[in-house]
Amino acid sequence: MLIDLAKCIGCDACSVACKIENNSPGNIWWAPVVQKEFGKYPKAKLMFLPILCMHCEDPPCLKSCPSKAIKKRDDGIVFVDEQKCCGSRACLSACPYNALHVWEENEPNFFEGGITPIEKLAEQKHRRGASQKCTFCAHRMDQAAEQNLTPGVDRAATPACVLACPTECRTFGDIDDPESPSSKYFDAAEAKGRKVFSLRPEANTRPKVAYVS
């Protein structure tokens, strides 16, 4: 996934789309957008940084997991099996991007009057006490494989956050395929002299999410 920071307006449409698509519970957001103000009035500005699981080529969360609940799929997606998770939180400590979250056992519902429909869906899909995170909408990638769809091109094979972005600041696809949206965007950015970078390169995790500045 490539994220063009010059296009991000901090609307949080990606965060909301991700929450709806994956039924993440409570105050857990798999794809938050960090905001930072810099400069001084009258030239103050806001910077927006969308963050999510980086689906690292060498994921430290996988190596730290004592219950082998984390695996890297053949398509490169790093996936957490919540049913296998023992709740040690070793993955949270190992991840340099703070991309993993735990749904606390005693986390209260939003309203005292009862569970909301979205919370009911979360109860069906997620387990309290287990780690969870962005999956690049793995269920959509599975559908892509079954129906021979192209990730990042066909809507059914594209992560919800990418589809929801009103400024199209995100592109997704196989970077090794010269015809994929990500590959084309990467080449165009470099041709214009723009910087393409990953977060925390010193961690040596080889993340699959990159940013264009």
C-alpha positions in Angstrom: 0.0 0.0 0.0 1.2 3.5 -0.9 -0.1 6.5 0.9 0.3 10.0 -0.6 0.6 12.3 2.4 0.2 15.4 0.1 -3.4 14.2 -0.7 -4.5 13.2 2.8 -6.9 15.7 4.3 -7.4 14.0 7.7 -11.1 13.3 7.1 -10.9 9.9 8.9 -13.0 8.2 6.2 -10.4 5.4 6.0 -10.6 4.8 9.8 -14.4 4.7 9.8 -14.6 2.4 6.7 -12.1 0.1 8.3 -14.1 -0.1 11.5 -17.3 -0.8 9.6 -15.7 -3.4 7.3 -14.0 -5.3 10.0 -16.3 -4.7 13.0 -13.4 -3.6 15.3 -14.8 -3.2 18.8 -15.1 -0.3 21.2 -12.4 2.3 20.9 -10.1 0.1 18.8 -9.2 1.6 15.5 -7.1 -0.5 13.1 -6.4 2.4 10.8 -6.2 5.7 12.7 -5.0 9.0 11.3 -2.5 10.8 13.5 -2.7 14.6 13.4 0.0 17.1 14.3 0.0 20.9 14.2 3.2 22.7 13.4 4.2 26.3 12.7 2.8 29.4 14.3 -0.2 31.6 13.6 -0.9 32.8 10.9 1.1 30.1 9.2 0.2 27.1 11.3 -0.5 23.9 9.5 -1.8 20.4 10.2 0.0 17.3 9.1 -1.9 14.0 8.8 -0.3 10.6 9.0 -2.5 7.5 8.3 -1.1 4.5 10.1 -2.0 0.8 10.1 -0.3 -2.6 10.3 2.7 -2.5 8.0 2.5 -6.2 7.1 6.3 -6.5 7.4 8.4 -8.9 5.4 10.1 -9.7 8.7 7.4 -9.2 11.3 8.6 -9.0 14.9 5.1 -9.7 16.2 5.2 -13.1 14.6 8.6 -14.0 16.1 7.5 -12.8 19.5 4.1 -14.7 19.7 4.3 -17.6 22.2 1.1 -19.3 21.0 1.9 -19.1 17.2 -1.3 -17.2 16.7 0.4 -14.9 14.1 1.3 -16.1 10.7 2.4 -14.6 7.4 0.2 -15.8 4.6 1.4 -16.7 1.1 0.2 -13.3 -0.2 2.3 -11.5 2.4 -0.5 -10.5 4.7 0.4 -10.8 8.4 -2.6 -12.3 10.2 -3.6 -12.8 13.8 -5.7 -15.9 14.7 -7.7 -14.5 17.6 -8.8 -18.0 18.7 -5.2 -19.1 19.2 -4.1 -15.9 20.9 -3.1 -16.5 24.6 -3.2 -12.8 25.4 0.4 -12.5 26.4 0.7 -9.1 24.6 4.2 -9.9 23.5 3.2 -8.8 20.0 2.2 -5.4 21.3 5.6 -4.9 22.8 7.5 -6.2 19.7 5.7 -4.1 17.1 7.6 -0.9 16.4 4.5 0.7 14.9 2.0 0.2 17.7 -0.3 -1.6 15.2 -1.7 -4.3 17.5 -4.6 -3.9 19.9 -6.3 -5.9 22.6 -10.0 -5.8 23.3 -10.0 -5.7 27.1 -12.0 -8.2 29.0 -13.6 -5.6 31.2 -14.1 -2.9 28.5 -17.6 -1.4 29.0 -20.2 -1.0 26.3 -20.7 2.4 24.7 -24.1 2.9 26.3 -25.5 1.8 29.7 -28.8 0.9 28.1 -27.4 -2.1 26.3 -25.2 -3.4 23.5 -25.4 -1.5 20.2 -25.7 -3.3 16.8 -22.1 -2.6 15.9 -21.0 -4.0 19.3 -23.1 -7.1 18.7 -21.2 -7.6 15.4 -17.9 -7.1 17.2 -18.8 -9.7 19.8 -19.5 -12.2 17.0 -16.3 -11.6 15.1 -13.7 -10.8 17.8 -12.6 -12.3 21.1 -12.0 -10.3 24.2 -8.5 -10.6 25.5 -7.0 -11.4 22.1 -4.8 -9.3 19.9 -6.2 -7.9 16.6 -5.1 -5.5 13.9 -5.4 -4.5 10.3 -5.5 -7.4 7.9 -5.4 -5.5 4.5 -9.0 -6.7 4.4 -7.8 -10.3 4.0 -11.3 -11.5 3.3 -11.4 -9.3 0.2 -8.0 -10.7 -0.9 -9.4 -14.3 -0.5 -12.4 -13.3 -2.6 -9.9 -11.9 -5.2 -8.1 -15.2 -5.4 -11.3 -17.2 -5.7 -12.8 -15.0 -8.4 -9.5 -14.2 -10.2 -9.8 -10.5 -9.4 -6.9 -8.0 -9.3 -6.1 -6.5 -5.9 -6.2 -2.8 -6.0 -8.1 -2.7 -9.3 -11.3 -4.6 -8.8 -13.4 -3.0 -5.9 -14.1 -6.4 -4.4 -10.4 -7.0 -4.1 -9.4 -3.7 -2.6 -9.1 -2.8 1.1 -12.0 -0.7 2.5 -9.8 2.2 3.5 -8.5 2.6 -0.1 -12.1 2.6 -1.5 -13.3 5.1 1.1 -10.6 7.8 0.6 -12.2 10.8 -1.1 -8.9 12.1 -2.3 -7.6 8.8 -3.5 -4.4 9.2 -1.4 -4.1 5.4 -1.1 -3.1 2.9 -3.8 -2.9 -0.9 -3.3 -1.6 -3.8 -5.3 1.4 -6.0 -6.2 4.4 -3.8 -6.3 6.2 -6.4 -8.4 3.6 -6.2 -11.1 4.5 -3.1 -13.3 0.8 -2.8 -14.2 -0.5 -2.6 -10.6 -1.8 0.7 -9.2 0.9 0.7 -6.5 3.7 0.0 -9.0 2.5 2.7 -11.4 2.1 5.3 -8.6 5.6 4.4 -7.2 7.2 4.9 -10.6 5.4 8.2 -11.2 6.3 9.5 -7.8 10.0 8.7 -8.3 10.0 10.2 -11.8 8.8 13.5 -10.3 11.5 13.4 -7.7 9.2 12.8 -4.8 10.3 10.9 -1.7 9.0 7.4 -1.1 9.7 6.1 2.4 8.6 3.7 5.1 8.2 4.4 8.8 11.0 3.5 11.2 13.5 2.0 8.7 15.9 1.4 11.6 13.6 -1.4 12.8 14.6 -3.4 9.6 11.1 -5.0 9.3 10.8 -4.3 5.6 7.2 -3.0 5.8 4.7 -3.3 3.0 3.2 0.1 3.6 5.1 3.1 2.1 4.4 6.8 2.1 4.9 9.5 -0.6 5.8 12.9 0.5 
